Amino acid sequence: MKTAMSVGNITLKKCGVRFSPPALVVYYTENETGKLHRRLMPVRMLTEESESKPVADELYSNPRHGHYLKQIPCWQLQKMISLIQNRMRGLNLDASLEVTNKEFSINAEEDLNKLDDETLQKKKAVMEESFEKHQKKPGDADFQYEVEVKFDLPKIEQNDWDSD
């Protein structure tokens, strides 16, 4: 995560992972002082076979660390957890990044009906985030009300059974 997000009296700057021992690293500034801080959040309950959603939920509900993670989308936290897990399975950094990016990206040719529920929820979260990021809202500089677009319709073939 590279963009700054304000949470209460702190502004998140960056978020990343540490592989050994597994931990999340968050950089933030205090709004009152402007001082930059680094917070290390160990991910002790993580195994190679853990599902990323319950681990992310556990981190969000943690009284010591949850405050710092509130503005990080759940899918992004799951992506970082998945990256740590792939390294625990023995993949090198490049392979781990490739597997994780494939898991958390949308392919227009992919049939989402064939995915398991957990993977489908990850894909839906990524699509929702992308939609909200690109959505034009009233008050935006390039917002237009009632945009009409004309599409070229392909010529429809006539069939004998279709005429009455």
Secondary structure as UniProt FT lines:
FT   STRAND          5..7
FT   TURN            8..9
FT   STRAND          10..18
FT   TURN            19..22
FT   STRAND          23..30
FT   TURN            31..33
FT   STRAND          36..42
FT   TURN            44..45
FT   TURN            48..49
FT   HELIX           52..61
FT   TURN            63..65
FT   HELIX           66..69
FT   TURN            70..71
FT   HELIX           74..88
FT   TURN            89..90
FT   HELIX           93..103
FT   TURN            108..109
FT   HELIX           112..114
FT   HELIX           117..134
FT   TURN            138..139
FT   TURN            141..142
FT   HELIX           160..162
//
